[in-house]
Amino acid sequence: MTTPRTTRKSVPAAATAVALGAGLLVAVAPAPAHAAAGATLPFTSVEAETATHTGSRIGPDHTQGTLASEASGRQAVRLNAGQRVQFTVPRAANAVTVAYSVPDGQSGSMDVYVNGQRLDRTLPVTSKYSYVDTPWIPGARTHHLYANARMLLGRDVRAGDTVAFQATNVQVTVDVADFEQAPGAATRPSGSVSVTDKGADPTGQGDSTQAFREAIAAAQGGTVWIPPGEYRLTSSLNGVQNVTLQGAGHWHSVVRTSRFIDQAASSGNVHIRDFAVIGEVTERVDSSPDNFVNGSLGPGSTVSGMWLQHLKVGLWLTGNNDNLVVENSRFLDMTADGLNLNGNARGVKVRNNFLRNQGDDALAMWSLNAPDVNSVFENNTITQPNLANGIAIYGGTDITVRNNLIADTNALGSGIAISNQKFLDPFHPLSGTITVDGNTLVRTGAMNPNWNHPMGAVRVDSYDSAIDAQVRITNTTITDSPYSAFEFVSGS
């Protein structure tokens, strides 16, 4: 992400203490060194407004519900039919993901050119997954205006080559392009049970739900293999425990479903890795489990190398998920949260993930029914959460938010919120030590239309009850905040 040179605001090295409710906010001298903020990503992003184009640049803007305000960097390039944007490729690549928007109710495609030569494949674009309305949320307006489309170029390009996108039959606003070298398909693990051996259809035409269920049942203690292909599931999986679900890589193994796993409990030892789950969620229905994981994977589980897109929530985690690790995955175009530890999360680590265009908090811990305890969000890159915060900690005990990069929050949210806003009962307020360290916040904070005042880049918010915890904010870098760097709220 390209960040303009500008004034930077940081917690000073001198130690200070500010009383807040019954708790304590502490700014202490920074440690000698800490890890770079954000995830280590396999792609490099290039903003459209920095590329060569024949369209028109929009923005910058921070007005709620506009294309410019929801764009990365608050700017984008609008292309009418026949206009193009041309990127200089920053690294060796054979794949690209484009964040774009088209007018509501329209669809079309863009022609793709590599070094001036038009490819025989086009990049489809659609408004189907955009223009999300949430009228039951006070202050919300039509939002989630962008979506992401990916493609394999079918050839290798080198740093310095050009890749151009030309609107053909619909107006397209292009925000950013991610260039990467997609690896080849992995090979089947020895001794694994392939879903195709149980009758799964890799063309995506047939219903593969039963084949997945039979493979999981047959592979207990082992691995279910998802070969290259597309697989359509028509209902969710449950009873998933003591098994590994492994694909050939998320560019190669794709599962098409809006509900992948839905289960209240699991004995654990579930390992999900290296495939894509792409849904068809076009609106937010909070009563529907339209999630990659809804409920529990059980203790000692892992999620890694996943591409999750067009779902309501990536992972909505309840029940026992002790010591779960979620890492090296991408969360794109959710209509609500990217991931929510919804109570009773103990020892969970969420690290090195990329989240773009979430419809609520990108990453959240909400201590409903039971406290989230000793859990960590670290080294994640978050951009464009559209309705709430980049990272939100609602209650919980001994929580850490470390070395994350958060950019371009929209209405109703801060970059990082540490809050006793309960929403529902029984809620478990903040307690112990809440560590917020080494984070970088770029263009975060927004005007809250409900309160009629802006949200700071970092917000500590007692809301429903006094904070009886020590909140330690250190090594924080805040760049281009549209409003305050730090905000402290006493009461509702």
N, C-alpha and C positions, 0 to 999 in steps of 0.2 A: 504494500500500500504506500503510495507516494504521500508524504507529509510535508507541507510547506514549512519553510523556516519561519519561526515566530517566537513570541515570548513564551517562556516555560515557567510554570509555577510548581514548586516542590516543597515538601515538608522540610523545614530548616533542620540543620544538624543539632542546634541547641535544644535541650530537652525542655518540654513544656507540659503542663497538665491542666486539663479543663474539666471541672465537675459537670456531669450530665446526669440528671436524675439521681438515682442512688448509685450510679456506676461511675466509671472514670474513663475519659478519653485521654490517651497518652501519645504524644509525639516524642519519640526518643531519637538519640543520635543514630544515624544509619550504620548498618554493619559495614565492614570494610569492602565487601563486594557481594553481589547477588546475581542470579542468573538473568539473562536477557528476557524482557517481557515478551509474552506471546508464544505461540506454538512454532516448532520447526516444521515447515510445510514443504510438500513435494512440488509446489508450483510457485510461480512468480506472477503477481498481479500487475496489470498496467491499466491505469485509469484512461477512459475514453477521451476525456478532455485534454489529456497530454498527447494524444495521438493525432496524426494527420487526418483531416476529415473534410467533407464537402457539405456537411450538415450544419446545424446551429447548436452552439453550446448553451445549456441552461444552467442557472444558478450563479453563485451560491445562494442558498435560501435555507432558512430554518422554520418556515411556516408549516404548521401541521397539515399533512395530507397533500403535499405537492410532490411532483416527481423529483424536483431538485433536492428537497429536504430529505427525501428517503434514499437518495443516491449516496454511494460511497464518496466521501470528500465533498458532499453537498453539491456536486456538479455532474453533468452527464452530457451526452451529445444526441440530439434529435435528428433522425434521418427520415426524410420523405422518400417515396419510391424513386429509385435511381441514384440516391445519395449513398455515400459509403464512409466508413471509418477504417483507417489503415493503421495497424499496430506494427511497430518494430519489435520483433521477437527478442525477449531479453535473455533467453537461454535455449539450449537444445530441447526440442519438444516434438511430440507427435500427437498431442491432444490439447484441447482448449475448452474452457467453460466460459460462457458469456452471461453476464447479468444484464437483463434487458426488460423493457416494458413496451406493450402495445396498447392502443386505446381499448377501453372496455367493450367486450363483446366481439372483438376482432381476433383473427388469427392469420398467419401467413408464413413467410420464410425469408431467409436472407441467403443470397449467393455468397460463396466463400472463395477467396482468391489467395493463392500462395505465390509470392513473387510475381504477381500480375497474372498468373494463370488460374482460370476458373476451375474449381473442382467439379467433379460430376455428382457431388453430394451437396445438399443444402442444409442449412440449420433451421429447423422449424421454430416458430415463435407463436405464442398464444397468450391471450388474456385469461385463460381458463382458471389459472391458479392465483390470479391477482384480484385486486379490488374487493378485499375482505371487509365485511361490515360486522361490527359487534355493538349493536345499539343498546344491549343490556349493560354495557360497561360505561359508566358515566364519563363523559369527556372524550369518548372514542369517536373517531370519524372514519370514513372509508380510508383504509390503509393497506399495507402489504401490496404495493403497486408494482413491484419488480418480481421477476422469477429468474431461474437459472437454467440454461440449456448447455449440454455438453456434447462433444463429438470427437471421435478419432479422426485425425486428418488423413490417415491412410498413407502417410509419408513422414519422413523425418525433416524437420526444419532446424536451422542453426541460428545461434544468436546473430542478430543483424538482418536476418531475412524478414520479409514482410508477410503479414496475414491480414487481409481486408474482408470486411463484411458489408454487403450492399443490400439495402432494403429493396425488395422487389414488388410486393403487392400489398403492403401495409406500412404505415408509419411505425418506426421502431426507435425507441430511445435506448441507447446503449450506455451502460454504466461503467463496466469494468470487464476485462478479459484475463483469465488465469491460464497461463501456459505451463505445460508439464510434459515430462517424458513418462508416459504410461508404461509400466512393465508388461512383459508378455504374460500369458496365462500360466498360473502355477499348475503343477501336476498333481494327480490324485495321490493322497497319502496311502501308504501301504496298510492294508487291513481295514480300510474305511468302507462304509456302506454308502453307495451312491444312490441319490434320489432317483436317478434314471433307471437303476436296477429294479426299483419298486414301481416304475411306471410313470415317473414324472415326464412331462412334455417340454423339452428345451426350446420349442418354437414359440411358447407362450400362448398357443391356441387352446390346448386342453387344460382342464382343471387339475393341478398337481397337488392339491391339498392332502388328499389321502396318501399319496406317495410320500410326501414329507412326513406325515404321521407314522407311516409304517417304517420308514428309514430310521426315525428317531427311536422307535420302540426296539428295532433290531440292533441298534448301535450303542446300547447302554454301556457306559464305561469306555466307549470308543468315539469314533468320528463319523459324522454324516458328511458326505462329500456332495457339494453342489457344483457340477461341472459347468464349463462355459455355456451360456444360453440364457434364455428368459423363461421364467416359470411363473405361472399365474396361480395365486391362492385366492379362494373365495371365502374362506373363514379363517379365524385365528387358530394358532397352535396352543395347546396347553399340556400339562403334565411333562414339561421340559425340564429334565434334571439329569445330572451325571452324564453329560454328553457334550461333544464339541460339534458345532455346526460351522463348516469351513467351505469357503468358495475359492475360486481360482483368481480372485482379485475383483475389486468392485467395478472395474471397467469391463469385466468379462462375464461374471455371474450376477444376474439381476433377478430379483424376486419382485413381482408386481403384486402388491397388496397394500391395503390401508391399515390392516390389523395383523401383525405378525405373531407376537406372543401375548396372550392375555391369560394370566393365572394369578391367583391370590397368594399362592405359596409354592415353594420348591425346596427340596433338600439341598440344592445348590450344585456347585461344581459344573456350572454351565459356561461354556466358552464359545462365543460367537465372533467370527472373524472373516474378513476378506471377501465380502460380497455387498451388493447394493440392495436396499429395500426402498422401492419407489412407489408411493401411493397415488391415490386419486382424490385426495381431500381438497375440496374447493371452498369450504366454509367451516367455521368453527362451531362445533356442537359439543359443549362441555360434558354432556351426559353420555357421549359416545366414546368408546375406547379405541379411537382411530390412531393408534400409536404403534411404533415399532415394538416397544415393550410396555405393557400395561400391567403393573403389579410387581411381582417378585421373581428374580432369577435365583434367589437363594444365596447362602454364604459362599465366599471363595470363588465367585464367578468373574468373568472378564468379557468385555466387548472391545474389539480392536479392528482397525482397518476397514471400517464400515462407511458406506455412502448412504445417508438417510435423507429422503426428500419427499415433499408433497404429503406430509402426514400432519395430524393435529399436534402431536408431541413426539419427540424422538423417544425418550424414556421417561415415563411417569412411574416412579418407583415407590411402592408401598410394601409393607410387610418386611420380611427379613432379607436384606441385601448386604449383610455384614461383609466388609473387606472387598466389596466390588471394586473393580478397576475398569474405567471407561477411558479409552485412549486412542489417539491416532485416527480419529474418525471425523467425518464431515456431516454437518447438520445444515440442511438448506431448505428454505421455503416452508417452514412449519406455520400453521395458522395459530398456534399457541406457543408454549415453551419449547426450547430445545431439549432441556433435561430438567427434571424437578425431583429432588429428593424429598418426598412428601411424608416425612416423619419416620423415625426409627432407623435412620441411616447411620450405621456405626462403622467408622474406619473406611469410608468410601473415598476413593481417589478418582477425580475426573481431571485428566491431564492431556495436554498436547492435542487438543481437538480444534477444529475450525467450524465456526458457526456464523452463517450469514442469513439475514432476512428471516428472523424469527418473528412470530406474531404476538409475543408477550415477552416475559423474561427469557433471555437466552439461556442462562444457567441459574437455577434457584434451589435453595434449601428452605423448605417450609415445614416447620416443626409442628405439624398438626397430629393430634392423637398421641404422639410420642416425640421426644426430642431427637433431632439429628445431633450426633455426638462425634467429635474427633474426626471430622470429614473435611476434605480439601478440594478446592478448585485451584489448579495451578497450571501455568504455561499454556493457557488457551488463548486463541485469537477469536475475538467476537466483533462482528460488524453488522450494523443496521438492525438492531432489535426495534421493532416497529411500534410497540404499544407500551412497553414497560422498561425494565432496566437491563443493562448488560449482564450484571451479576447481582442477584438479590439474596440476602440472608435474612429470612423471616424467622427469628428465634433460633434456638439451638445452643449447644454447649461446646466450647472449645473448638471453634470453627476457624479454618484458615482459607484466605483468599490471597494467592501469591503469584506474582510474576505473570499476570494476565495482561493482554493488550486488548483494549476495548475502544471502539470507534463508532461515531455517528449514531447515537441514540436518538429516538424520536419521542413523540408525545408521551407524557405521564411518567417518564423515567429518568434515572440518573445512570451514570456509568456503573457505579457500585452503590448499592443501598444496603445498609445495616439497620434492621428495623424490627420493632416490636408490633408492627401491624399484623393482627392475627387473622383477619378475614372470617374465620370460623373458630369454634371451640370443639374440643379442648386443645388449647394452644400452649406451647411451652416456650416462654420468653427467653431472650438472650441471657446466658449465664457463663461463668468461667471466663476464659480469655478468647476474644475474637481478634485474630491476627489478620491484618490487611497490609501486605508487604510487597514492595517491588513492582507494583502495577503501573501501567502506562495508559492514560486516558486521553483520547484525541477527539475533539468536537463532541464531548458528552455532556449531558444535561439538556433539559427541555422545558418549555413553558407548560405548566400544568393548568389546563383550562378549568378544572374543578376548583382548585385553590386560588386561581388567578394570581399565582406567583411562580417563578421559575424553580426548577429542581437543579441543585448543584451537581457538579461532576461526581463528587463523593457525598453521599447523604447518610447521616446518622440520625435515626428517626424513632423517638420513643412512642409516638402514635397512641397505642392503646394501653401502655403501661411503662413506668419508669424503667430505665435500663440498669439492671443490677448485674453488670458485667464490666470487665475491663476491655475496652476497644483500643487496640494498638495499631495506629496507622503510620507506616514508615516507608521511606524510599519511594514515595509516590510522585510520578511525573504527570502533570496535567497540561495539555497543549490545546489551544484554540477553544477553550470552553466558551460556549455562547453566553453563559451566565456565570454564577459563582463557581469557584474551584471546590470549596467545602461548604456544606450546609448542615446545620444542626437544628432539629425540629423537636420541640417539647410539646407533647400532647397532640391531639388530633386537630 
